[in-house]
Each structure stands twice: as C-alpha cells, then as structure tokens.
Amino acid sequence: MAFTINPENKQLEIDIQQEINECLDNFESFCFDAGAGAGKTYALQKSIEHILKSEGEILKLSNQKILCITYTNAAKNEILDRLGKNSSVVVSTIHEFLWGFIAIQQELLTEEHKNKIKGELEKIEQKINGNSLSSNVEQNEFRERICDEDFLKVFYSVSSSPAKTFKEVIKGFDEYFSPYLSSVKSFRDFVKDINKKYKLGITLKEIEDKKSKKVIYNPVQNRDKLENYVISHDTLLLYCENIITSQNLLKRLFSDRYPYVLVDEYQDTDEKVVNIIDSIREYSNSKQNFVVGFLETPYKIFTVQEWVFCQIKKNIRV
C-alpha cells in the first residue's frame, strides 16, 4: 500500500531534515525522535548523503569515515541497501564495530580480563562458602578428584539426570563421593564451582605471570569462557566502556577517525554504548570536530544526559 504525503507534511519533513543538517554542519549533537514508521531510516540516509555532499572530499583526504551504528544485522543491511557502497561510510552493528576498534588493545583488554576474573572468583568463593558441603570436604583433595578429565566426562553426562540415576553413576565412578551425595543439587553446584574456581585461578596466574593469551570476542554465543580468554557480547561492552571512557588517547583516535556518528534505534542501545559515545563527545567538545546523532523511536527513556543534545521531534507518520 502506497502512502502520499500532503504538502504540509512534506514541508515539515523538509524542515526537519534541514534542522538535522544544521546540527551536522555545526557539530551539534542531537536526538531525533521520529516515532514508529515516521521515516527515521530515511532521515538517517538523507543525513549521510548530506555529509557526503558537503564534506565527502575532506573526509577522503583526511582518511575519515562516517560511522553509522545499528542494533541488528537486518537494520545494517537495510541501510547498506539504501546507501550502496561508499568507502567513506562504515555501517556496523555496535559489537562488530567496537571489537574492530578495541581488539588491538590487548594490554588494556588483558587488564580488564584480570579484573573480571577476580570479581568472578570472589562470587564463586561466596557460593562455595555458602554450600552445605563446604565444611565437610577437604577442598584440595576434592578438587583433584573432580578436576580429573574422566570424572568430568561422567559428571556432565549425567548432570541433568534424575537424582537417583545421578547418585548411582557418581558412586559407581568413585565411592569417595558417596558421603557427599545426600543433596544432589549441592553436590552438582559444588563440583561446578570448585572446577570453575580452579580453571579461573590458572588463567589469573597466567595473566599475573605475563603469560596470558589474547582476549577474544565470540560473536556467535553470548556466554563468557573467561578461563579461555573468550568474552561475550555483554562483557565486550563492559570492557569497552571501562577502557574507552578512561583513555583520552582512544577517545581522540575515535573522534579523529569518525567525526560523524549516527546511532540507529537509540532506544535499544545498551547504556554502556551511550556512555562510551557520550564520553567521546564530551572529550571532543572544545574542538568542535565530533558530532553524534541519536535516531530513536520513543519507547524508552535513557538516563544519559540528554539535555546536552539538540532535540528534534517528528510527529507525522508518512
């Protein structure tokens, strides 16, 4: 079904885009509140086209890019389809972009990883101490037995089995465990926590001994494997927030490389990402060489300091 825009709304759309363009020209960061179905992606496309028309040659000569951050791959592909290929425009999901930006900073990532492991070890220690088995076992001997590769294969093969089956299999593997199986849940939790503590302890020692491996981001599975130096989506954002907001050099590298940043679906964007971008905007304020445009539908109120942004609102549906 095709929609026609009456002359009044058409002029309003032109005026709104002109307002956005003026923000871009003056490096004045803004929030564009478009409402569902009100042409937000169209405004994003037109904003990029305006920058390319007015600053495209300067961007090329300076080896700078327009950065467009999306929430999903589907949104990324839609924008790319509309724009076509252009070497001065980077359209990326936030995780994909941030990992590309931060992956080379392995020393800083390793420090974050060390702190994350220390925090996890504290949580695990609390769980172990709160387990009813904690006062009944000698942890070193217990750990040696449960960290045995053959035991772990058997343990995880029946981990989800009914309690009776689980007890029979574990006792059959080693009678040593018999006194500790009165509560299967406590036993399962205790084994997992002791094993996790042991593995994370090894990784922490590697880091402290300067023998660590590279920190790697896994975009496929949203689950950390900290002992293997593998981080998930959420942990990537945490590391990036801690690193970028505290490193002026990285803020400068970011703003020098990407003077124009447009964030699609702002209301879906993790607050850590908003904090990262806002810290770069604050750092670059005095230079007036960096602008952020948040394009959103009004479903969520953010805690970011929005009063520093020019507010542009569109109330028509086209």
C-alpha positions in Angstrom: 0.0 0.0 0.0 1.5 3.4 -1.1 1.2 6.5 1.1 1.1 10.0 -0.2 2.4 12.9 1.8 0.3 16.0 1.8 2.1 19.3 1.1 2.0 20.4 4.7 3.7 17.2 5.9 6.1 17.3 3.0 7.3 20.8 4.0 7.5 19.7 7.7 9.8 16.8 6.6 12.0 19.1 4.6 12.2 21.5 7.6 13.1 18.7 10.0 15.8 17.3 7.7 17.2 20.9 7.4 17.3 21.1 11.2 19.3 17.8 11.3 21.6 19.0 8.6 22.3 22.2 10.5 23.2 20.2 13.6 25.6 18.1 11.5 27.2 21.2 9.9 27.7 22.9 13.3 28.9 19.7 15.0 25.9 20.0 17.4 24.9 16.6 18.7 21.2 15.8 18.6 18.4 13.3 19.3 15.9 12.8 16.6 12.6 11.4 18.0 10.8 10.0 14.9 8.1 7.7 16.2 7.5 4.3 14.7 7.0 4.4 10.9 7.8 8.1 10.7 10.8 7.8 8.3 13.7 7.5 10.7 15.7 5.4 8.4 15.0 7.8 5.6 16.3 10.6 7.7 19.4 8.6 8.5 20.0 8.0 4.8 19.5 11.7 4.0 21.8 12.8 6.8 24.6 10.6 5.5 24.0 11.9 1.9 24.2 15.5 3.2 27.5 14.8 5.0 28.9 13.2 1.9 27.8 16.0 -0.3 29.2 18.8 1.9 32.2 17.1 3.4 32.9 14.0 1.3 36.1 15.2 -0.3 37.5 16.4 3.1 36.7 13.0 4.6 38.6 11.2 1.9 41.6 13.5 2.1 41.7 13.1 5.9 41.0 9.3 5.8 38.0 9.9 8.0 34.7 8.0 8.0 31.0 8.5 8.8 30.1 5.8 11.3 26.5 4.5 11.4 25.8 2.2 14.3 22.8 -0.2 14.1 21.2 -2.5 16.6 20.7 -5.5 14.3 22.3 -7.0 11.2 18.9 -6.6 9.5 19.0 -2.8 10.1 22.6 -2.7 9.0 21.7 -4.5 5.7 18.7 -2.2 5.1 20.9 0.9 5.4 23.6 -0.5 3.2 21.0 -1.4 0.6 19.7 2.2 0.6 23.2 3.8 0.5 25.1 1.4 -1.7 28.8 1.0 -1.2 30.8 4.0 -0.2 34.3 3.9 1.2 33.6 7.0 3.4 30.7 5.3 5.3 31.0 2.5 7.9 27.7 0.8 8.7 28.1 -1.7 11.5 26.4 -3.3 14.5 27.8 -2.0 17.7 29.5 -5.2 18.9 31.1 -5.7 15.5 32.4 -2.1 15.4 33.6 -2.0 19.0 35.6 -5.2 18.7 37.2 -4.0 15.5 38.2 -0.8 17.3 39.4 -2.3 20.6 40.8 -5.7 19.6 44.3 -4.4 19.1 44.4 -3.0 22.6 45.4 -6.4 24.1 47.3 -5.0 27.1 44.2 -3.0 28.2 41.9 -5.9 27.5 44.0 -8.2 29.5 43.9 -5.9 32.5 40.1 -5.8 32.2 40.0 -9.5 31.9 42.1 -9.9 35.1 39.7 -7.6 37.0 36.7 -9.5 35.6 38.2 -12.9 36.7 39.0 -11.5 40.2 35.4 -10.4 40.5 34.1 -13.8 39.4 36.4 -15.6 41.8 35.0 -13.5 44.7 31.5 -14.5 43.7 32.4 -18.2 43.3 34.1 -18.2 46.7 31.0 -16.9 48.3 28.9 -19.6 46.6 31.4 -22.3 47.8 31.4 -21.0 51.4 27.6 -20.9 51.3 27.3 -24.5 50.1 26.4 -27.1 52.7 29.3 -29.3 51.6 31.9 -26.6 52.2 32.5 -27.6 55.9 32.5 -31.4 55.1 35.2 -31.7 52.5 38.9 -31.1 52.2 38.9 -28.8 49.2 42.3 -29.7 47.7 41.6 -33.4 47.6 38.1 -32.9 46.4 39.3 -30.6 43.6 41.9 -33.1 42.5 39.3 -35.8 42.1 36.6 -33.6 40.4 39.1 -32.0 38.0 40.0 -35.4 36.7 39.1 -35.5 33.0 37.4 -38.9 33.2 35.3 -37.8 36.2 34.1 -34.6 34.4 33.0 -36.5 31.4 30.9 -38.8 33.6 29.7 -35.9 35.7 28.4 -33.8 32.7 26.9 -36.8 31.0 24.5 -37.3 33.9 24.4 -33.7 35.2 20.7 -33.3 34.1 19.7 -36.9 35.0 17.2 -37.7 37.9 18.8 -37.7 41.3 18.7 -41.4 41.8 20.5 -42.1 38.5 23.0 -39.3 39.1 23.9 -40.8 42.5 24.3 -44.3 41.2 26.6 -43.2 38.3 28.8 -40.9 40.5 29.1 -43.6 43.2 29.9 -46.2 40.5 32.7 -44.0 39.3 34.3 -43.4 42.7 33.0 -44.4 46.1 34.9 -41.4 47.5 31.9 -39.2 46.6 29.3 -41.3 48.5 29.2 -39.2 51.7 28.6 -36.0 49.7 25.6 -37.1 47.7 22.8 -36.6 50.2 21.9 -33.4 48.3 22.4 -33.8 44.6 21.9 -30.1 43.9 24.5 -29.1 46.5 27.0 -31.7 45.0 26.4 -30.5 41.4 26.8 -26.9 42.4 29.9 -27.6 44.5 31.6 -29.5 41.7 30.9 -26.8 39.1 32.1 -24.0 41.4 35.3 -25.8 42.6 36.1 -26.6 39.0 35.4 -23.1 37.8 37.5 -21.6 40.6 40.4 -23.9 39.7 40.3 -23.0 36.0 39.9 -19.3 36.6 42.8 -19.4 39.1 45.1 -20.9 36.4 44.1 -18.2 34.0 44.6 -15.4 36.6 48.1 -16.8 37.4 48.9 -16.8 33.6 48.0 -13.1 33.4 49.9 -12.2 36.6 52.9 -14.1 35.3 52.7 -12.2 31.9 52.0 -15.5 30.1 48.4 -14.7 29.1 46.8 -15.5 25.7 44.9 -13.0 23.6 41.4 -11.9 24.7 38.9 -13.0 22.1 35.3 -11.9 21.4 32.9 -14.6 20.4 30.1 -13.0 18.3 28.1 -16.3 18.0 27.5 -17.3 21.6 26.6 -14.8 24.4 28.4 -16.7 27.1 31.8 -15.9 28.6 34.5 -18.5 28.8 36.9 -16.4 30.9 39.3 -19.2 31.6 39.8 -19.5 27.8 40.1 -15.7 27.4 36.8 -15.7 25.5 34.2 -12.9 26.1 30.6 -12.5 25.2 28.5 -9.5 23.9 27.8 -8.1 27.3 31.4 -8.4 28.6 32.7 -6.8 25.4 30.6 -3.8 26.1 31.7 -3.7 29.7 35.4 -3.9 28.7 35.0 -1.2 26.1 33.2 1.1 28.4 35.9 0.8 31.1 38.7 1.2 28.6 37.5 3.9 26.3 35.9 6.2 28.9 39.2 6.2 30.8 41.6 6.6 27.9 41.8 10.0 26.3 44.1 8.7 23.6 41.4 6.3 22.4 38.8 9.0 22.6 41.0 11.1 20.3 41.6 8.2 17.9 37.9 7.6 17.7 36.9 11.2 17.1 39.7 11.8 14.6 38.7 8.7 12.7 34.9 9.0 12.9 33.9 12.7 13.2 30.3 11.9 12.4 28.5 9.2 14.4 24.8 8.3 13.8 23.2 5.8 16.1 20.1 4.0 14.8 17.5 2.7 17.2 18.9 4.7 20.2 16.2 3.4 22.5 17.5 -0.2 22.0 21.2 0.8 22.6 22.9 -0.5 25.7 23.6 2.2 28.2 27.3 1.3 28.2 27.4 2.2 24.5 25.8 5.5 25.1 28.3 6.2 27.9 31.2 5.4 25.6 29.9 7.7 22.8 29.0 10.5 25.3 32.5 10.3 26.8 34.0 10.8 23.4 31.6 13.7 22.7 32.5 15.4 25.9 36.2 15.0 25.2 35.8 16.5 21.7 33.5 19.4 22.7 36.2 22.0 22.8 37.5 21.1 19.3 34.0 21.1 17.7 35.1 18.3 15.4 32.8 15.5 16.5 29.0 15.1 16.3 26.6 12.4 17.5 23.1 11.9 16.1 20.8 9.5 18.0 17.8 8.4 16.0 15.1 6.8 18.0 11.5 5.7 18.5 10.1 6.9 21.8 9.7 3.6 23.7 12.4 4.0 26.3 13.8 6.9 28.4 17.5 6.8 28.8 19.5 8.1 31.8 22.1 9.7 29.5 22.4 13.4 29.9 20.0 14.2 27.0 19.8 18.0 27.8 23.2 18.4 26.1 21.7 17.3 22.8 19.6 19.3 20.4 16.1 17.7 20.5 14.4 17.2 17.1 10.9 15.7 17.2 8.8 14.4 14.3 5.1 13.9 14.9 3.8 12.9 11.5 3.5 9.4 10.1 4.4 9.1 6.4 
